[in-house]
Amino acid sequence: MLVPLGSGEKAPVVAPLTTAEQAAYTAPGPTLDFGNKVFAAWLDKRQLHSKKNEAPLQLASRILTAIRADFGYRFDMQEAKNVSLVCARPSTDCAGMSYLFVGALRANGIPARALVGRLAKPRKVGAGPNDNGHDQPHVRAEMYVANIGWVPVDPTFANVDKARPVDAFLGNDTGDMIVLHIDPDLQLPFPDQIGRAHV
């Protein structure tokens, strides 16, 4: 959790991202297609571009506010999660919201990544393979802030828990998720081909 430094405290030294990491976590991809004109139009409409002297965490707060205002929650494991498609829908799930958040930050040159995995919770009784409660799939995000490091963010929890300010979901990791991989479009090697998994 992000907390202000106390009197006399010094922030720990945080190594900057390497050039390769910076490039990887600001790049577009098949799902994070933030260069698409539809997604660019959503950014323009919601004015989700960095303002002069705006800190990355301030922009992140504005992005979360826009996601909270524009989208309802609806779980659909089979639905395409390209940000250019999700931004035009009235609702999406944790993957869609997290990818929107990551795509919006990357479009502004801020390193961000999606964490794909499962909540560390037991399977709900009676849940089928296509139900959210079966394997408890979940996607969260992280953004990299200079001199702070990777900051955890859960756009979905910020969306559904509207009683709390969005800033309560910046830098607050509940520690209840098992991360299986980073970012969508995971490439899986097969003996005769390269398969791409969309999560």
N, C-alpha and C positions, 0 to 999 in steps of 0.2 A: 504494500500500500504506500502511496506517496504521502509523505508527511513533511511539514516544514522543519528545517534544521533548528535545533535548540540553541540557546545561547552558548557560544564557544564551540559548537559542533562543526566539524568539517565534512563536506560531502566526500564519499569515497571516489577514488580515481576510476573513471570509466574509460576503457579503451575505445577509440573511435572505430567505426566500421571500416573494414578494408575496402579498397576500390572495387573489388569483385562483389563484396557483400552489398555495398551501396548500389551498384548496378543491378544486382539481382532483386533487391527489395524495393526498387523503384520502377521495375520493368513491367510492361503489359504482358498479357498472356491470353490464351483462348477464352478463359473464363473472366479474367481481370482485363477485359477489353475496354479500358477507360478512355482510349483514344477514339472510340466509336462516336459518331456525331450525336446519337440519341443520348448517350451518357453525358457527353459534353454539354448538350442542351439542358440536361437536368442540373448539372453543376452551375451553369449560367443562371438558370431560373431561380435556384436556391442561393445564388451568390456564394458558392462554396469555393472561392479562390482566396488564397492568402492575401490579407490586407497588409499594408505597409506597417512594419514593426510588429506584426502579429506573431505571437509565440505559437509553436506547433500545437501545444496543448489547448490553446484558445481556439484554433481552427478545428481541432478534434472535437471540442465541445460543441461547436456550431454544426459539425457534420452529424453528431449524435442527435442533436436537437432536430435537424431536418429529417433524419431517419425516423425518429419518434413521431414527427408530425405527418409524414407522408405515407407510412406503411403500417398495416396491421400485421398481426402474426398469423401465419397459416403454414402448417407443416406439410410438405409434399416432397418426398424423397426422390421422385422421378422427374421433377420439374427442372428444366435447364436453369442454371444459376448465373449465366453470363450477366455481368453488371449492366450491359446495354439493354438486356431484356428485363431484368429485375426492376430497374429504375422506372419502367413504364407500367408496372403492375401496382395494384392497390395493397397487396399483401405479399409476404414472403416468410421464410423461416430463418433459423439462426445462420445457415450458410449464406443465404441471400443478403441478410443484414450485415454480416461480417465482411462479405466480399464488397458490398457497397462502401463500407467504411474504409477498407483497405484501398479500394480503387480510387476513392476520392482523395485520400492522402497521397497516393502515388502520383495522381494527376497533378498534384501540387509539388512534386519532387521530394516528398517526405517518406523515408523508408517505413514500410509497414508490411505485415505478413499475417496470414490467416493460420490459426492453429486448428487442425482437424482431428477429432478424436471422439471420445465418449465420456459422459459424466460417470463418476465413480459411484453409481447408485445401482441397487438391485433391479433386475428386470421386473416390470409390472406384471402381476398375475393376469393371464388371459390375453396379453398383448401379442399380436401377430408380427411377422417379419417386416411388414410395411408400417407398423405403428411406431410412433416416437418412443414409446415406453418399452420397446422390445430390447434394443441394444443401447438405448439412451445416447444416440448420436448427438454430437454438439460441435459447433464451430465458434471459436472466439478469435480475437485479434490481438496483435501487439503493434505498437509503433515505436520507432527508435527516436529518442530525444538526446541530443548532444549533452554530455556531462551527467546524464541520468541513466541512460541505457534503454533496454526494452521495457516499455510500459504496457501492462496488460489492460485490455479493454473488452467489455462484453456488450456489444451493441444490442443484442436481443434482450438481455436483462434490463438494459436502459430503456428499451422500448416498452416492455410489458409492465415494468414497475414505475408507473408515472407519478407515484406519490413522492419519489425521491428525485432530486435534481440530477441531470445527466452527469454532472461532474463527479457524483458519487461513484460512477462506474468507470472513471478514468484512474488507472493505477490501483485498482482494487481487485485482487485475485482471490477468489474464495478457496482455491486449492482443491477443488473437487472434480478435476478433469484429467483424464489420461490422454495425452497428446500422441497421436499415431503418426502424423506427418505434418509438414508445413506446406501451406498453400494448396490450392486445387490443381487439377491437371497433372496428377502424379503419374509418372511414366513407369509402367511395370514391364520388366523384360520377360518375354516368352521365348521358347526355343526357336521359333520360326518367325517371330514378329515382335514389334514394340507396341504394347497396348497402353492406352491412356485412360486412367480412371478419373472420372468426374465425380467429385464428392460434394 
